[in-house]
Amino acid sequence: MGRGRAKAKQVKVARQLKYSSGGTDLDRLQKELGVPDDSPADDAYDELAEKYADYADDYEDQRKNGTSGH
């Protein structure tokens, strides 16, 4: 006995976390994690995205034309 109140509080907190509007300060989190503002990983990602965007376009064209790339 006596667990009902504790469980009700846990359920209340869980619902608040699940349905909260967010409120996360992403800039503060970024600083806390030590991520630099302009990460070189972003540049590498952009280069890969550009490279593979061409492949995606070619693939889409092949699908539309019904041809295979081989």
Secondary structure, DSSP 8 states (H G I E B T S, - for coil): --HHHHHHHHHHHHHHHHH------HHHHHHHHT--SS-HHHHHHHHHHHHHHHHHHHHHHHHHHT----
